């Protein structure tokens, strides 16, 4: 056993170095990398990824992991879980023909690049070529990975969120359609309560960056553990719990888009930063359930960031940065503005109330795509149908319509985790308010107690717990979407009374 573990640690040390280089390059490629160097950067990232695959798909490595898995009960708890995760992933990847896997890696880099390029010209022809290849690979992948209990689109859903399938997501979204959609449509008819001047203002970007730094600092995220760069579609990436990097996007007419993007991504970042040190350099560190991760990003962005208490803390900061622009604007105006319910095209800019419908639209498109009801050429038509059905609007183009998100340039099955994460957040919020005076802390911009609570209840466990297990452990009850629906109805009934 000692020899097996020694060999495993040597392999992991080498893989860690490749992975870290890839982490740095991938973050740079989408943020600071010069445009003309991007193809070369992608080429090097692809090379690094293939070097990792050469190791993990070698007979020597596979035999090593299989041998350790056979003796896993002799291992300590952390090493055992680490090996179990590694073994499971190896079993999956070994079902994919090596030539298909290699083509898929190249396709993934091209698809991401062409998605970014298409946004500049609105010509999606090259992206569609890559997308069709990506979809075809995923259809073949489903067949390779199917089991007696896991069939069709469920394979992709389970990859993103182990244990969740179409039946479970359908039950959740049917409840959203039945119990929340009529309320959304009613609220959409209500008159906005904020000063309409806010719709016309522009906010200096250099001052937005000051705001970003101040809020990040208040949330206990700083240059000691990460950094904030600019990109097209904000994301978070990490190497370990000492290096978690985020991105945002600045636009003069979208001050709050940047603010809530930053709070959302810091929510992701804090989850990784607060994990116990013992999970660094293990598969456990990257094994966190997507739903739980999104519950934290959406928690900081919405349950905290759009609360009246936080707005009372934020308001004097905004007035100090933008005295001229915000002349005549009250704290109520800001609160009503950041919580205004509107039928709009952009998911990332959507309010809390309409947000689950944006996710449902994408879930419906994916289901039809992988259940054989539509092909790639019908994605836009299907997307637009559901936008009209749920929100009463039709996107004028692909940029703010079907291909606005980066997710479909890389894979499928992730979108529904956003909505479930939001619903988990309502349960965590209800529970937290039993233990903390959350509003009192937020009025002072104090996230310390909040961060400690989330660390002790959720973050420190890293990927050792599954989604529904976390809910049960934290809230002492099973997942209940009615808590989420009630939270939304109560909040927006109060706002639009």
C-alpha positions in Angstrom: 0.0 0.0 0.0 2.8 2.4 0.9 4.4 2.0 -2.6 1.0 2.5 -4.3 0.4 5.7 -2.3 3.9 7.0 -3.0 3.5 6.5 -6.7 0.1 8.1 -6.6 1.5 11.2 -4.8 4.2 11.5 -7.4 1.7 11.4 -10.2 -0.5 13.9 -8.5 2.4 16.3 -8.0 3.1 16.3 -11.7 -0.6 16.6 -12.6 -0.9 19.5 -10.2 1.8 21.4 -12.0 0.2 20.9 -15.4 -3.2 21.8 -14.0 -1.9 25.0 -12.4 -0.2 26.1 -15.7 -3.5 25.5 -17.5 -5.4 27.4 -14.8 -3.2 30.5 -15.3 -3.4 30.3 -19.1 -7.1 29.8 -19.2 -7.8 32.7 -16.9 -5.4 34.9 -18.9 -6.9 33.9 -22.3 -10.3 35.2 -21.4 -9.1 38.3 -19.6 -5.7 39.9 -20.4 -4.4 37.9 -23.3 -3.8 40.0 -26.5 -6.3 39.2 -29.2 -3.7 38.2 -31.8 -2.1 35.8 -29.3 -5.3 34.0 -28.3 -5.1 31.2 -30.8 -1.6 30.4 -29.6 -2.7 30.5 -26.0 -5.5 28.1 -26.8 -3.0 25.8 -28.5 -0.8 25.7 -25.4 -3.7 25.1 -23.1 -4.8 22.2 -25.4 -1.3 20.8 -25.3 -1.2 21.0 -21.5 -4.6 19.3 -21.2 -3.4 16.5 -23.6 -0.3 16.0 -21.5 -2.5 15.5 -18.4 -4.6 13.0 -20.4 -1.5 11.1 -21.5 -0.8 10.5 -17.9 -4.3 9.7 -16.6 -5.1 7.5 -19.6 -1.8 5.6 -19.4 -2.0 1.9 -18.5 0.4 2.5 -15.5 -1.9 5.2 -14.0 -5.1 3.4 -14.7 -3.8 0.2 -13.1 -2.6 2.2 -10.1 -6.0 3.8 -9.5 -7.8 0.5 -9.9 -5.4 -1.1 -7.4 -5.9 1.7 -4.9 -9.7 1.6 -5.4 -9.6 -2.2 -4.7 -7.9 -1.5 -1.4 -9.7 1.8 -0.6 -11.1 0.5 2.7 -7.5 0.5 4.0 -7.1 4.2 3.3 -7.8 7.2 5.5 -11.1 8.9 5.0 -9.8 11.8 2.7 -7.6 9.6 0.6 -10.4 7.0 0.2 -12.8 9.7 -1.1 -10.1 11.2 -3.3 -9.5 7.8 -4.9 -13.2 7.0 -5.3 -13.7 10.3 -7.2 -10.6 9.6 -9.4 -11.7 6.1 -10.1 -15.2 7.2 -11.1 -13.9 9.8 -13.5 -11.4 7.3 -15.0 -14.2 4.8 -15.6 -16.2 7.5 -17.4 -13.4 8.8 -19.6 -12.2 5.3 -20.6 -15.6 4.7 -22.2 -14.8 7.5 -24.7 -12.7 6.4 -27.8 -9.4 8.2 -27.6 -9.7 9.7 -31.1 -13.1 11.1 -30.3 -11.8 12.6 -27.1 -9.0 14.3 -28.8 -11.3 15.8 -31.4 -13.7 16.9 -28.7 -10.9 18.8 -26.9 -10.0 20.7 -30.0 -13.7 21.4 -30.7 -14.2 22.8 -27.2 -11.4 25.3 -27.6 -12.6 26.3 -31.1 -16.2 26.6 -29.9 -15.4 28.9 -27.1 -13.3 31.1 -29.3 -15.9 31.3 -32.1 -18.6 32.1 -29.6 -16.6 35.2 -28.5 -15.8 36.2 -32.1 -19.5 35.9 -33.2 -20.5 38.4 -30.5 -18.6 41.1 -32.3 -20.1 40.6 -35.8 -23.4 38.8 -35.1 -22.2 36.2 -37.7 -22.7 32.9 -35.9 -22.0 30.7 -38.9 -18.5 29.5 -37.7 -19.8 29.0 -34.1 -22.7 26.9 -35.4 -20.2 24.6 -37.1 -18.4 24.0 -33.8 -21.7 23.8 -31.8 -23.1 21.1 -34.1 -19.9 19.1 -33.5 -20.2 19.7 -29.8 -23.8 18.5 -29.8 -23.0 15.4 -31.8 -20.2 14.5 -29.4 -22.5 14.9 -26.5 -25.1 12.6 -28.1 -22.4 10.0 -28.6 -21.1 10.6 -25.1 -24.6 9.8 -23.8 -24.6 6.4 -25.5 -21.1 5.6 -24.2 -22.0 6.5 -20.6 -25.5 5.2 -20.3 -26.2 2.6 -17.6 -29.2 0.5 -16.6 -30.5 3.4 -14.5 -29.0 6.5 -16.3 -30.4 7.1 -19.8 -30.4 9.9 -22.4 -30.2 13.6 -21.2 -30.0 12.3 -17.6 -26.4 11.4 -18.4 -25.5 15.0 -19.0 -27.6 16.3 -16.0 -25.9 13.7 -13.7 -22.5 14.8 -14.9 -23.2 18.3 -13.8 -25.2 17.5 -10.6 -24.8 13.9 -9.4 -28.2 12.4 -8.4 -30.4 14.9 -10.2 -32.3 13.9 -13.3 -35.1 15.1 -15.6 -37.8 13.8 -13.4 -36.5 15.8 -10.4 -35.9 19.0 -12.4 -39.3 18.6 -14.1 -41.0 18.4 -10.8 -39.3 21.6 -9.6 -40.0 23.5 -12.8 -43.6 22.4 -13.0 -44.0 23.9 -9.6 -42.4 27.1 -10.8 -44.8 27.2 -13.8 -47.9 26.4 -11.7 -47.2 28.4 -8.5 -44.9 31.3 -9.6 -45.4 32.1 -13.3 -49.0 33.6 -12.8 -47.5 35.8 -10.1 -44.6 36.9 -12.3 -47.0 37.8 -15.1 -49.1 39.8 -12.7 -46.1 41.7 -11.3 -44.9 42.5 -14.9 -48.1 44.6 -15.3 -47.2 46.8 -12.2 -45.8 50.2 -12.5 -42.2 50.7 -11.4 -41.6 52.6 -8.2 -38.1 54.0 -8.7 -37.1 57.4 -10.1 -36.9 56.9 -13.9 -33.7 59.0 -14.0 -31.9 55.8 -13.1 -32.7 54.4 -16.5 -30.7 57.1 -18.2 -27.6 57.5 -16.1 -24.1 56.6 -17.0 -21.4 55.8 -14.4 -17.7 56.4 -14.8 -15.9 53.1 -15.1 -12.9 54.1 -13.0 -15.3 54.8 -10.1 -17.1 51.5 -10.7 -13.7 49.9 -10.2 -13.4 51.7 -6.8 -16.9 50.4 -5.9 -15.9 46.9 -6.9 -12.8 47.0 -4.7 -14.7 48.4 -1.7 -17.5 45.8 -1.9 -15.0 43.0 -2.5 -13.1 44.1 0.6 -16.3 44.2 2.7 -17.1 40.7 1.6 -13.6 39.6 2.7 -12.2 39.0 -0.8 -8.9 40.8 -1.6 -5.6 40.6 -3.5 -4.2 38.2 -0.9 -6.3 35.4 -2.2 -7.5 36.4 -5.7 -7.9 39.1 -8.3 -10.7 40.7 -10.4 -10.3 41.0 -14.2 -12.6 41.9 -17.0 -14.2 39.5 -19.5 -17.2 39.1 -21.8 -19.1 36.6 -19.6 -18.1 36.7 -15.9 -16.8 33.5 -14.3 -14.7 32.2 -11.3 -11.7 29.9 -11.5 -9.5 28.5 -8.9 -6.3 26.5 -8.2 -6.6 25.9 -4.4 -8.0 27.7 -1.4 -5.3 30.4 -1.6 -5.9 31.4 -5.2 -9.4 31.9 -6.5 -9.8 34.5 -9.3 -13.0 36.1 -10.5 -14.0 38.4 -13.4 -16.6 41.0 -14.1 -17.7 43.3 -16.9 -17.9 47.1 -16.8 -20.3 49.2 -18.9 -21.1 52.8 -18.2 -24.9 52.3 -18.3 -24.9 49.1 -16.2 -23.4 50.0 -12.8 -25.5 47.4 -11.0 -24.7 44.7 -13.5 -21.1 45.0 -12.5 -21.9 45.2 -8.8 -24.0 42.0 -8.7 -21.7 40.2 -11.1 -18.9 40.8 -8.6 -21.0 39.7 -5.6 -22.1 36.6 -7.5 -18.6 35.6 -8.4 -17.3 36.3 -5.0 -20.0 34.0 -3.7 -18.4 31.3 -5.7 -14.9 32.4 -4.7 -15.6 32.4 -0.9 -16.9 28.8 -1.1 -13.6 27.6 -2.5 -11.5 29.9 -0.2 -13.3 28.7 2.9 -12.7 25.0 2.3 -10.6 23.2 4.8 -6.9 23.1 3.8 -6.8 19.3 4.0 -8.8 19.2 0.8 -6.3 21.1 -1.3 -4.6 19.0 -4.0 -7.3 16.4 -3.8 -10.2 15.6 -6.2 -12.5 16.5 -3.3 -11.7 20.2 -3.7 -13.2 20.2 -7.2 -16.0 17.8 -6.4 -18.5 20.4 -5.1 -22.0 20.0 -6.2 -23.0 22.7 -8.8 -26.3 23.4 -7.2 -24.7 24.1 -3.9 -22.1 26.3 -5.6 -24.8 28.3 -7.3 -26.7 28.5 -4.1 -23.8 30.5 -2.7 -23.2 32.8 -5.7 -26.9 33.6 -5.9 -27.1 33.9 -2.1 -24.5 36.7 -2.0 -25.9 38.4 -5.1 -29.6 38.3 -4.2 -30.5 37.3 -0.7 -27.8 39.6 0.7 -26.9 42.0 -2.2 -30.5 43.0 -3.1 -31.8 43.2 0.4 -32.9 46.6 1.7 -30.4 46.3 4.6 -27.5 46.0 2.1 -28.8 48.8 0.0 -28.9 51.1 3.1 -25.1 50.3 3.5 -24.5 50.8 -0.2 -26.4 54.0 -0.8 -24.0 56.5 0.9 -21.1 54.8 -0.9 -22.8 55.3 -4.3 -23.7 58.9 -3.4 -20.1 59.6 -2.5 -18.8 58.1 -5.8 -21.5 59.7 -8.0 -22.9 62.8 -6.2 -23.9 64.5 -9.4 -25.5 61.5 -11.1 -27.4 60.5 -8.0 -28.7 63.9 -7.1 -32.4 63.5 -6.2 -32.1 59.7 -6.0 -33.2 58.2 -2.7 -32.2 54.9 -1.0 -35.8 53.7 -1.8 -35.1 54.5 -5.5 -32.0 52.3 -5.4 -33.8 49.5 -3.6 -36.7 49.5 -6.0 -34.4 49.8 -9.0 -32.2 46.8 -8.2 -35.3 44.8 -7.5 -37.4 46.0 -10.5 -39.2 43.2 -12.3 -38.9 43.4 -16.1 -39.3 41.2 -19.1 -35.8 41.4 -20.5 -33.6 39.4 -22.8 -30.5 39.0 -20.7 -30.4 36.2 -18.1 -27.4 37.6 -16.3 -29.3 41.0 -15.8 -32.6 39.4 -14.9 -34.3 40.2 -11.6 -34.8 37.5 -8.9 -38.4 36.9 -9.8 -38.1 36.3 -13.5 -34.7 34.6 -13.2 -36.0 31.0 -12.8 -38.0 31.4 -16.0 -34.8 32.3 -17.9 -33.3 29.1 -16.6 -36.4 27.1 -17.5 -36.3 28.4 -21.1 -32.7 27.0 -21.5 -33.6 23.7 -19.7 -36.5 23.2 -22.2 -34.3 23.8 -25.2 -31.7 21.4 -23.9 -34.3 18.7 -23.2 -35.7 19.0 -26.7 -32.2 19.0 -28.2 -31.1 15.8 -26.4 -34.5 14.1 -26.5 -34.4 14.3 -30.3 -37.2 16.8 -30.7 -35.1 19.5 -32.3 -31.7 19.9 -33.9 -29.2 22.8 -33.5 -30.8 24.7 -36.4 -34.0 24.8 -34.4 -32.5 26.0 -31.1 -33.2 29.7 -31.8 -36.8 29.1 -32.8 -37.4 27.0 -29.7 -35.6 29.5 -27.4 -37.7 32.4 -28.9 -40.9 30.4 -28.5 -40.4 30.0 -24.7 -39.2 33.6 -24.3 -42.5 34.7 -25.8 -44.5 32.1 -23.8 -43.0 33.0 -20.4 -41.9 36.6 -20.7 -43.9 38.0 -23.6 -40.8 39.1 -25.6 -38.9 37.9 -28.7 -35.1 38.5 -29.0 -34.2 40.3 -32.1 -30.9 38.4 -32.7 -28.8 35.5 -31.3 -26.5 37.9 -29.3 -29.2 38.7 -26.8 -31.2 35.6 -27.6 -30.3 31.9 -27.8 -26.5 32.3 -27.8 -26.1 35.1 -25.2 -24.6 32.6 -22.6 -21.1 31.1 -22.9 -22.3 27.8 -21.5 -23.5 26.2 -24.8 -20.1 26.8 -26.2 -18.6 24.2 -23.9 -21.3 21.8 -22.7 -24.8 21.0 -21.5 -26.7 20.3 -18.4 -25.5 23.2 -16.2 -28.4 25.7 -16.5 -30.9 24.1 -14.2 -28.4 24.2 -11.4 -28.8 28.0 -11.3 -32.5 27.8 -10.5 -32.1 24.9 -8.0 -29.2 26.8 -6.4 -31.5 29.9 -6.0 -34.1 27.7 -4.3 -31.5 26.2 -1.9 -30.5 29.7 -1.1 -34.0 30.5 0.2 -33.7 27.7 2.7 -30.2 28.7 3.8 -31.4 32.3 4.2 -34.3 31.3 6.3 -32.1 29.2 8.5 -29.3 31.8 8.8 -31.8 34.4 10.0 -32.6 32.2 13.0 -29.0 32.4 14.2 -27.8 35.9 13.0 -29.2 39.4 12.8 -28.4 39.4 9.1 -29.9 42.8 8.4 -28.0 44.5 11.2 -24.7 43.2 9.8 -25.5 44.1 6.3 -26.5 47.7 7.2 -22.8 48.0 8.4 -21.4 46.2 5.4 -20.2 43.5 7.9 -20.0 40.1 6.2 -17.8 38.5 8.8 -20.6 36.7 10.8 -22.3 35.7 7.6 -19.1 34.2 6.2 -18.4 32.3 9.4 -21.9 30.9 9.4 -21.7 29.7 5.8 -18.2 28.3 6.3 -19.2 26.3 9.3 -22.5 25.1 7.8 -21.4 24.6 4.1 -18.1 25.8 2.8 -15.6 24.0 4.9 -16.9 20.5 3.9 -15.8 21.0 0.3 -16.9 18.2 -1.9 -17.5 15.7 0.9 -21.3 16.2 0.9 -23.9 16.0 -1.8 -26.6 18.6 -2.6 -29.7 17.2 -0.7 -27.5 16.0 2.1 -26.2 19.6 2.6 -29.8 21.0 2.7 -30.9 18.3 5.3 -27.8 19.0 7.5 -28.2 22.7 7.4 -31.9 23.1 7.5 -33.0 19.9 9.3 -35.7 19.3 6.7 -35.7 18.0 3.1 -35.5 20.3 0.1 -38.8 22.3 -0.1 -39.2 24.6 -3.2 -42.2 26.2 -1.6 -39.9 28.1 0.7 -38.3 29.6 -2.4 -41.6 30.5 -4.0 -42.9 32.0 -0.7 -39.8 34.1 -0.4 -40.2 35.5 -3.9 -43.9 36.2 -3.5 -43.5 37.9 -0.1 -40.6 40.0 -1.2 -42.1 41.2 -4.5 -45.6 41.6 -3.1 -44.1 44.0 -0.6 -42.1 45.9 -3.3 -45.1 46.3 -5.7 -47.9 46.8 -3.1 
